[in-house]
Amino acid sequence: HSMPDRATFEADKWEAYREVNEEFARLTVEAVRRLCESHPGSVPLVWLHDYHMMLAANTIREKCDELNLPIKMAFFLHLPFPSWDIMRLFPWDDELLQGILGCDSIGFHIEDYCLNFIDCCQRRLGCRVDRQQMLVEHNSRTVSINPLPISIPYERFVQLAEKAPKVVKNNPQEQLLLGVDRLDYTKGLVHRIRAFQTLLEKHPELKEKVTFLQVAVPSRTDVKEYQELKEELDQLIGKINGQFSSPNWSPIRYIYGCVSQDQLAAFYRDASVAVVTPLRDGMNLVAKEFVAC
């Protein structure tokens, strides 16, 4: 997520990552071989997803070429792909890029991430590229790079919002701001809550007229950084509520936990504003879900 200060580069961890990808590649090639034997003339399609499998495609292709097995491969990254200035800090950037380029088609959420990837391939690997057509030439193959934004089940959210009972009981004159996020440092939760604190400090007339409902879904609870983030957020929300609360009103309602889709749809429907402010994100779907409801 373009936050190099949070990254640590350890050779033994990278070797473990490489070994996992090699084992996945080995099993995939075996599955491709069996499929080709049972369906002569077919061309198996392998679709790899996300940062867990960024090396596997190159190994799969090499082994399939050795065995003369036909194959088509695609890769989709569910994270923002960094610019060259960030990518070049990664010690094994060339291996990572070549791993992804083992595919025939590569997808990212938006065009900016596609262009970042193309730029990295050109500057690190010396690949010939076509930015207009979004093509990269590598090892005598042409790889297509595609922006593929993720959607939501729109009609389902519409139906849920229509049927869901009211779950937020607030004054009709009170405006509800809503945030829905995993508890993750990329989501900018602390920045968001501090911004709301500043709003109340600068506009005291908004007291009892606006409430912030923040839903924070637990994430990576065994990781120290995430535990520290939760503690910081808990303390900040407690401080703000202590500073501004009145007998019948608290400025922030905080839900730490998972909520059902019914509840979520009701929150979306009843809120006046959805606050979607990640520091960096692949494609945040909360805004789309809010609009649907």
VOPAGU-2260 file (C-alpha; in pm, 1 decimal, decimal comma):
REM VOPAGU-2260
SITE   aa  ch    i         X         Y         Z
SITE  HIS   A    0       0,0       0,0       0,0
SITE  SER   A    1     293,7     233,4     -73,5
SITE  MET   A    2     394,1     253,6     293,6
SITE  PRO   A    3     759,9     143,8     284,2
SITE  ASP   A    4     820,4     256,5     641,7
SITE  ARG   A    5     599,3     -32,5     754,8
SITE  ALA   A    6     786,4    -292,8     549,9
SITE  THR   A    7    1068,4    -518,0     667,3
SITE  PHE   A    8    1273,0    -716,8     416,3
SITE  GLU   A    9    1408,5   -1047,9     545,9
SITE  ALA   A   10    1577,2   -1298,5     316,8
SITE  ASP   A   11    1449,2   -1604,9     503,3
SITE  LYS   A   12    1089,6   -1482,0     480,8
SITE  TRP   A   13    1131,7   -1419,1     109,0
SITE  GLU   A   14    1271,4   -1769,6      63,5
SITE  ALA   A   15     966,8   -1913,8     241,7
SITE  TYR   A   16     739,7   -1711,2      12,0
SITE  ARG   A   17     929,3   -1843,2    -289,7
SITE  GLU   A   18     897,2   -2202,8    -168,1
SITE  VAL   A   19     521,1   -2168,9    -118,1
SITE  ASN   A   20     481,5   -2035,2    -471,5
SITE  GLU   A   21     696,1   -2316,5    -611,5
SITE  GLU   A   22     487,3   -2580,2    -434,9
SITE  PHE   A   23     165,9   -2420,3    -558,0
SITE  ALA   A   24     312,8   -2411,7    -908,7
SITE  ARG   A   25     411,4   -2779,3    -889,5
SITE  LEU   A   26      62,1   -2887,4    -790,2
SITE  THR   A   27     -95,0   -2662,8   -1053,6
SITE  VAL   A   28     121,2   -2809,4   -1330,2
SITE  GLU   A   29      21,8   -3158,6   -1219,9
SITE  ALA   A   30    -345,9   -3059,4   -1236,3
SITE  VAL   A   31    -291,3   -2911,0   -1583,8
SITE  ARG   A   32    -121,0   -3231,2   -1699,5
SITE  ARG   A   33    -411,0   -3447,6   -1580,8
SITE  LEU   A   34    -663,7   -3214,0   -1742,1
SITE  CYS   A   35    -480,2   -3224,6   -2076,2
SITE  GLU   A   36    -471,9   -3603,9   -2062,3
SITE  SER   A   37    -843,7   -3631,9   -1987,7
SITE  HIS   A   38    -944,4   -3358,4   -2235,6
SITE  PRO   A   39    -709,1   -3375,8   -2535,6
SITE  GLY   A   40    -693,8   -3052,3   -2732,2
SITE  SER   A   41    -817,6   -2835,2   -2445,7
SITE  VAL   A   42    -621,3   -2537,1   -2315,1
SITE  PRO   A   43    -649,9   -2514,6   -1935,6
SITE  LEU   A   44    -697,9   -2170,2   -1781,7
SITE  VAL   A   45    -526,7   -2085,1   -1453,2
SITE  TRP   A   46    -638,3   -1772,0   -1270,1
SITE  LEU   A   47    -406,5   -1653,0    -992,8
SITE  HIS   A   48    -518,9   -1403,4    -730,5
SITE  ASP   A   49    -344,9   -1147,9    -515,0
SITE  TYR   A   50      -8,4   -1094,0    -352,1
SITE  HIS   A   51      13,6   -1446,8    -214,0
SITE  MET   A   52      88,2   -1591,2    -560,6
SITE  MET   A   53     296,7   -1331,7    -743,3
SITE  LEU   A   54     579,4   -1572,7    -832,3
SITE  ALA   A   55     380,3   -1880,9    -926,7
SITE  ALA   A   56     288,4   -1794,4   -1286,9
SITE  ASN   A   57     644,8   -1781,3   -1416,4
SITE  THR   A   58     725,4   -2120,9   -1265,2
SITE  ILE   A   59     402,7   -2272,9   -1396,4
SITE  ARG   A   60     477,1   -2148,3   -1747,2
SITE  GLU   A   61     836,0   -2276,1   -1743,9
SITE  LYS   A   62     730,7   -2624,0   -1631,0
SITE  CYS   A   63     438,8   -2639,3   -1875,9
SITE  ASP   A   64     673,4   -2540,7   -2159,6
SITE  GLU   A   65     913,6   -2818,6   -2056,3
SITE  LEU   A   66     627,6   -3071,0   -2065,2
SITE  ASN   A   67     476,6   -2921,8   -2382,2
SITE  LEU   A   68     150,1   -2851,9   -2200,7
SITE  PRO   A   69     -78,3   -2576,4   -2338,1
SITE  ILE   A   70    -192,6   -2322,0   -2083,1
SITE  LYS   A   71    -344,8   -1976,0   -2047,4
SITE  MET   A   72    -290,1   -1778,0   -1728,6
SITE  ALA   A   73    -433,7   -1463,9   -1574,7
SITE  PHE   A   74    -345,8   -1274,0   -1259,2
SITE  PHE   A   75    -544,7   -1018,6   -1060,3
SITE  LEU   A   76    -405,4    -804,8    -779,4
SITE  HIS   A   77    -652,6    -690,4    -514,3
SITE  LEU   A   78    -415,2    -420,4    -389,2
SITE  PRO   A   79    -290,6     -93,4    -537,2
SITE  PHE   A   80      22,3    -155,7    -743,9
SITE  PRO   A   81     292,2      93,2    -638,5
SITE  SER   A   82     475,9     345,6    -849,9
SITE  TRP   A   83     834,9     281,7    -957,3
SITE  ASP   A   84     970,1     505,1    -677,4
SITE  ILE   A   85     817,0     266,1    -422,5
SITE  MET   A   86     865,0     -60,8    -610,5
SITE  ARG   A   87    1237,8      -2,8    -656,7
SITE  LEU   A   88    1285,3     -18,8    -278,3
SITE  PHE   A   89    1186,3    -387,0    -276,7
SITE  PRO   A   90    1501,9    -604,8    -290,2
SITE  TRP   A   91    1344,2    -871,7    -512,1
SITE  ASP   A   92    1141,6    -644,7    -739,7
SITE  ASP   A   93    1275,0    -801,8   -1061,1
SITE  GLU   A   94    1176,1   -1151,8    -950,2
SITE  LEU   A   95     830,5   -1030,9    -852,5
SITE  LEU   A   96     770,4    -856,1   -1184,9
SITE  GLN   A   97     892,2   -1155,7   -1385,1
SITE  GLY   A   98     670,8   -1381,5   -1177,4
SITE  ILE   A   99     358,5   -1185,6   -1267,0
SITE  LEU   A  100     464,1   -1156,8   -1631,8
SITE  GLY   A  101     439,2   -1533,6   -1662,8
SITE  CYS   A  102      68,6   -1469,2   -1721,0
SITE  ASP   A  103    -105,2   -1383,7   -2047,8
SITE  SER   A  104    -335,0   -1125,8   -1889,8
SITE  ILE   A  105    -286,7    -916,5   -1576,2
SITE  GLY   A  106    -560,2    -720,9   -1401,7
SITE  PHE   A  107    -561,2    -431,5   -1156,4
SITE  HIS   A  108    -848,7    -228,4   -1015,0
SITE  ILE   A  109    -785,4      94,4   -1202,8
SITE  GLU   A  110    -581,0     231,8   -1491,5
SITE  ASP   A  111    -334,6     410,5   -1261,5
SITE  TYR   A  112    -220,6      78,2   -1115,3
SITE  CYS   A  113    -189,2     -68,7   -1464,8
SITE  LEU   A  114      35,5     217,8   -1570,3
SITE  ASN   A  115     243,2     182,9   -1253,3
SITE  PHE   A  116     302,3    -182,9   -1337,0
SITE  ILE   A  117     388,4    -107,9   -1699,0
SITE  ASP   A  118     633,1     161,6   -1588,7
SITE  CYS   A  119     803,5     -77,5   -1345,5
SITE  CYS   A  120     838,8    -344,3   -1616,2
SITE  GLN   A  121    1000,8     -97,0   -1851,5
SITE  ARG   A  122    1234,5      63,4   -1599,1
SITE  ARG   A  123    1337,6    -247,7   -1404,4
SITE  LEU   A  124    1329,2    -521,8   -1668,3
SITE  GLY   A  125    1379,1    -314,6   -1983,8
SITE  CYS   A  126    1058,1    -449,1   -2138,7
SITE  ARG   A  127     911,4    -294,2   -2450,0
SITE  VAL   A  128     575,4    -146,6   -2357,4
SITE  ASP   A  129     274,1      15,2   -2519,0
SITE  ARG   A  130      99,3     241,2   -2269,1
SITE  GLN   A  131    -192,3     324,3   -2496,7
SITE  GLN   A  132    -277,9     -40,1   -2564,4
SITE  MET   A  133    -150,2    -144,5   -2220,2
SITE  LEU   A  134      82,8    -417,2   -2344,6
SITE  VAL   A  135     415,8    -544,4   -2213,3
SITE  GLU   A  136     655,9    -760,6   -2416,1
SITE  HIS   A  137     848,0   -1015,4   -2211,5
SITE  ASN   A  138    1031,6   -1333,2   -2312,3
SITE  SER   A  139     895,9   -1312,7   -2669,3
SITE  ARG   A  140     538,2   -1290,8   -2541,9
SITE  THR   A  141     295,1    -998,6   -2530,4
SITE  VAL   A  142     114,5    -961,2   -2199,5
SITE  SER   A  143    -205,6    -755,5   -2176,1
SITE  ILE   A  144    -259,8    -531,1   -1874,2
SITE  ASN   A  145    -622,7    -453,7   -1789,2
SITE  PRO   A  146    -809,4    -220,7   -1551,3
SITE  LEU   A  147   -1086,7    -434,8   -1400,3
SITE  PRO   A  148   -1286,7    -247,5   -1134,7
SITE  ILE   A  149   -1477,3    -469,9    -895,2
SITE  SER   A  150   -1852,9    -429,5    -863,9
SITE  ILE   A  151   -2110,2    -516,8    -598,0
SITE  PRO   A  152   -2440,9    -710,5    -602,1
SITE  TYR   A  153   -2634,8    -385,4    -647,2
SITE  GLU   A  154   -2987,8    -528,3    -652,0
SITE  ARG   A  155   -2925,2    -728,9    -336,6
SITE  PHE   A  156   -2823,5    -418,2    -143,6
SITE  VAL   A  157   -3128,7    -231,9    -274,5
SITE  GLN   A  158   -3354,5    -513,0    -152,4
SITE  LEU   A  159   -3181,1    -535,1     184,3
SITE  ALA   A  160   -3213,1    -160,5     239,0
SITE  GLU   A  161   -3585,1    -171,1     157,5
SITE  LYS   A  162   -3656,0    -455,1     399,8
SITE  ALA   A  163   -3413,3    -388,0     684,3
SITE  PRO   A  164   -3565,9    -254,7    1007,9
SITE  LYS   A  165   -3440,9      76,0    1140,0
SITE  VAL   A  166   -3138,2      10,5    1359,6
SITE  VAL   A  167   -3016,5     366,1    1421,5
SITE  LYS   A  168   -3255,4     561,3    1642,5
SITE  ASN   A  169   -3148,5     921,7    1607,8
SITE  ASN   A  170   -3320,1    1258,2    1617,8
SITE  PRO   A  171   -3476,8    1345,5    1278,4
SITE  GLN   A  172   -3279,9    1671,4    1291,2
SITE  GLU   A  173   -2954,4    1485,3    1356,5
SITE  GLN   A  174   -2721,9    1399,8    1068,3
SITE  LEU   A  175   -2552,0    1060,8    1078,6
SITE  LEU   A  176   -2202,6    1015,7     936,2
SITE  LEU   A  177   -2101,9     655,9     870,3
SITE  GLY   A  178   -1768,3     480,4     837,1
SITE  VAL   A  179   -1738,0     107,9     761,6
SITE  ASP   A  180   -1389,2     -42,6     745,1
SITE  ARG   A  181   -1164,8    -325,8     845,3
SITE  LEU   A  182    -947,5    -218,8    1137,6
SITE  ASP   A  183    -640,6    -162,3     922,8
SITE  TYR   A  184    -382,1     116,0     915,9
SITE  THR   A  185    -439,0     163,1     541,6
SITE  LYS   A  186    -796,0     278,8     609,1
SITE  GLY   A  187    -696,1     601,0     784,1
SITE  LEU   A  188    -932,8     548,1    1077,4
SITE  VAL   A  189    -734,8     753,4    1327,8
SITE  HIS   A  190    -699,5    1039,6    1078,5
SITE  ARG   A  191   -1074,1    1026,5    1015,8
SITE  ILE   A  192   -1171,7    1037,5    1382,3
SITE  ARG   A  193    -929,3    1323,2    1447,1
SITE  ALA   A  194   -1085,5    1512,9    1157,1
SITE  PHE   A  195   -1427,9    1467,1    1318,3
SITE  GLN   A  196   -1283,3    1593,3    1646,2
SITE  THR   A  197   -1157,2    1904,3    1467,0
SITE  LEU   A  198   -1502,1    1954,9    1313,2
SITE  LEU   A  199   -1664,2    1958,3    1657,2
SITE  GLU   A  200   -1397,5    2191,0    1796,8
SITE  LYS   A  201   -1434,5    2442,9    1515,5
SITE  HIS   A  202   -1813,3    2419,1    1490,2
SITE  PRO   A  203   -1961,0    2384,3    1839,8
SITE  GLU   A  204   -2303,0    2459,5    1692,3
SITE  LEU   A  205   -2299,5    2103,6    1551,7
SITE  LYS   A  206   -2316,6    1953,0    1898,2
SITE  GLU   A  207   -2613,3    1712,3    1916,7
SITE  LYS   A  208   -2679,6    1774,4    1546,1
SITE  VAL   A  209   -2428,5    1530,9    1400,1
SITE  THR   A  210   -2318,4    1183,9    1508,1
SITE  PHE   A  211   -2043,2     965,2    1369,6
SITE  LEU   A  212   -2106,8     589,8    1354,5
SITE  GLN   A  213   -1786,7     394,6    1294,3
SITE  VAL   A  214   -1800,1      21,4    1226,0
SITE  ALA   A  215   -1455,3    -135,4    1258,3
SITE  VAL   A  216   -1434,4    -500,3    1156,4
SITE  PRO   A  217   -1156,1    -690,6    1339,2
SITE  SER   A  218    -858,6    -775,4    1118,4
SITE  ARG   A  219    -528,6    -953,9    1189,7
SITE  THR   A  220    -590,8    -942,6    1562,7
SITE  ASP   A  221    -274,8   -1145,0    1632,2
SITE  VAL   A  222     -47,3    -880,8    1475,5
SITE  LYS   A  223     108,1    -629,4    1714,9
SITE  GLU   A  224      63,8    -327,7    1484,7
SITE  TYR   A  225    -308,7    -397,1    1454,9
SITE  GLN   A  226    -344,7    -440,1    1830,1
SITE  GLU   A  227    -173,1    -103,6    1879,2
SITE  LEU   A  228    -401,4      56,3    1620,5
SITE  LYS   A  229    -710,2     -70,9    1803,2
SITE  GLU   A  230    -580,5      62,5    2133,6
SITE  GLU   A  231    -507,1     404,1    1980,2
SITE  LEU   A  232    -850,2     419,9    1818,1
SITE  ASP   A  233   -1028,1     309,2    2137,1
SITE  GLN   A  234    -850,7     575,1    2341,1
SITE  LEU   A  235    -912,6     849,5    2085,5
SITE  ILE   A  236   -1285,2     774,9    2060,0
SITE  GLY   A  237   -1312,7     763,0    2438,9
SITE  LYS   A  238   -1136,5    1098,1    2467,1
SITE  ILE   A  239   -1364,3    1264,6    2209,2
SITE  ASN   A  240   -1680,9    1124,3    2365,1
SITE  GLY   A  241   -1560,9    1240,5    2706,0
SITE  GLN   A  242   -1485,7    1587,5    2571,0
SITE  PHE   A  243   -1809,4    1652,4    2381,6
SITE  SER   A  244   -2083,6    1422,5    2515,8
SITE  SER   A  245   -2400,8    1554,1    2677,6
SITE  PRO   A  246   -2651,3    1354,4    2887,0
SITE  ASN   A  247   -2852,4    1255,0    2578,4
SITE  TRP   A  248   -2586,3    1249,1    2308,2
SITE  SER   A  249   -2246,5    1101,7    2229,1
SITE  PRO   A  250   -2065,7    1227,6    1920,9
SITE  ILE   A  251   -1922,7     888,5    1821,1
SITE  ARG   A  252   -2091,3     550,7    1819,1
SITE  TYR   A  253   -1830,7     279,7    1779,4
SITE  ILE   A  254   -1894,4     -79,9    1680,3
SITE  TYR   A  255   -1591,1    -307,6    1694,3
SITE  GLY   A  256   -1702,4    -633,8    1536,5
SITE  CYS   A  257   -1875,0    -787,0    1238,6
SITE  VAL   A  258   -2224,1    -676,3    1139,7
SITE  SER   A  259   -2473,7    -863,0     925,1
SITE  GLN   A  260   -2556,4    -749,2     573,3
SITE  ASP   A  261   -2905,3    -657,0     695,5
SITE  GLN   A  262   -2758,5    -428,2     961,2
SITE  LEU   A  263   -2506,7    -286,2     718,4
SITE  ALA   A  264   -2774,4    -205,6     461,2
SITE  ALA   A  265   -2979,0     -32,3     731,5
SITE  PHE   A  266   -2677,2     174,5     836,4
SITE  TYR   A  267   -2617,8     276,0     475,5
SITE  ARG   A  268   -2982,9     369,0     426,5
SITE  ASP   A  269   -3013,9     573,6     745,3
SITE  ALA   A  270   -2683,0     760,9     718,6
SITE  SER   A  271   -2666,6    1105,9     563,0
SITE  VAL   A  272   -2301,2    1076,4     463,6
SITE  ALA   A  273   -2063,7     785,7     407,3
SITE  VAL   A  274   -1708,0     876,7     504,3
SITE  VAL   A  275   -1471,5     673,8     285,1
SITE  THR   A  276   -1118,2     801,6     340,9
SITE  PRO   A  277    -857,4     525,7     304,6
SITE  LEU   A  278    -496,9     637,8     291,3
SITE  ARG   A  279    -445,6     385,0      13,0
SITE  ASP   A  280    -680,2     120,5    -121,6
SITE  GLY   A  281    -721,3    -119,2    -410,7
SITE  MET   A  282   -1088,8     -47,7    -467,6
SITE  ASN   A  283   -1304,5      38,4    -169,6
SITE  LEU   A  284   -1657,9     -97,8    -217,1
SITE  VAL   A  285   -1820,5      85,6      74,0
SITE  ALA   A  286   -1897,5     390,5    -141,6
SITE  LYS   A  287   -2073,3     172,5    -400,4
SITE  GLU   A  288   -2272,4     -12,6    -135,1
SITE  PHE   A  289   -2377,1     316,8      26,6
SITE  VAL   A  290   -2501,9     457,5    -303,6
SITE  ALA   A  291   -2700,3     138,4    -369,2
SITE  CYS   A  292   -2884,8     174,6     -39,3
